[in-house]
Amino acid sequence: MTEKNEWEDFILYMLDMIEETSNKGLKRLNKITVAMEETANEIKKKLPKVYSKDLIEILFRLPYTKRQHLIDENIGNLKTVGNYLIDLEENGFLKSEKVGKEKLYLNQKLLEILENKE
């Protein structure tokens, strides 16, 4: 490439890869947005006392959450957020998993989107 001075082909190739990666990222972001909206609507219907916009945003910030995340964001006290997480798990929104001494609550919808290689 450098010996033959074929920089244009290389730059065009790199730009194509950037475009392809950007398009994949946008598709993934759209899927996350749709999943977030669907989850919010389902939680509003099934668990109106648990629902809050802040809670939904926390659930989709990372593919997992834990009690302390909710407490740090002023969703409630230890007992309240514990009850919320239990209710969310019992209704299929989260799945708990023990990791060491800590219990993590996995957002399966978000995990599936992030793990999808498309």
N, C-alpha and C positions, 0 to 999 in steps of 0.2 A: 504494500500500500504506500509506504513512504518512499520506496525506491522508484515506483512508477508514478508517484504523485496523484494517486487516485482518491483523493480526499473527498471529493463530491459524493462518490458512491457510499463511502463510509458514513458521512454525515447524513445522507438520505436514509440509510439503514437505521442509524441511531434515532432519527426523527420518527421513523415508522414504529420503532419499538416504544418510544415515549408516547406516541399516540395510542398504540394498542394498550399499554399499561394504564394510561389515563382513562380510556373507555371502560376497561375492566373495573377500575376503581369506582367510576361513576355508577356502573351497573350495581356493584356491591353496595354502594352508599344508598342507592334507590331501594334496594331490597331491605336494607336495615331500616330505612325510613318507613316503608310500608309495614314491616314487622312491628315496629315501635307503635305505629298508629293502631294496628289491629290489636296488639296486646293492650294498649290503653283502653280501647273500646270494650274489650272482653273483661278487663278488670273492673271497669266502671259498672258493667252489667252484673257480674258475679259477686264482686266485692266492693260495693260503693263506699263502705267505711274505710277501706284500705287505700283506695285510689287517691293519688295526687299526681300532678304533673311532675313535681320534683322526684317522686318515687320512680316514675317511669323513666325519667332521664338517668337516674342512678342505675337502674336495671340494664340500661343500654349503653352505659359509659364503658363498662368492661364486660366480658362474657361471664363474670361471676361477681357476686357481692357477698358481704358478710355483715353481721350485726353492726360492727363498728362503723362501717361506711354510712349506714343509715343514721346512726347516732350523730356522727360528725356533721351530717347535713341537716341536722335538727328535724328529722322525720318523727322522732319520738324518743322515749327513754328505752332502756334496755328491755324491759318487759313488753312494751308496746311494739317495738320493732321485731322482737322475737315472735310475737303473735302474728304480726304482718307476714313475716317470712314463712311461718308455718302455714298460714292460710294460703299464701301464694303457692307453696309447694303442694298442699292438698288439692288445690284446684288446677294443678298441672302447669303453672307458669314457670316454676323453678324446680330444680332437682338438687337436693342437698348431697354433699359428699364430705366426709370427714378427711381432713388433711392434717396430720399431726394432732395437735390439741384443738385445732380450729375447725369449725364447720363452715364450708363454703356453699353458697347457693348458686348453682349454674343456670344461666339463661340459655336453654337448649336451642331456642330459635336463633339467637345471635351466634351461638357456637356453630350451628350448621351453616349459616351464611359465611362466617369467617373461614371455616374449613373447606368450603366448596372451592375447587380449583378452577372453575369456569371463568 
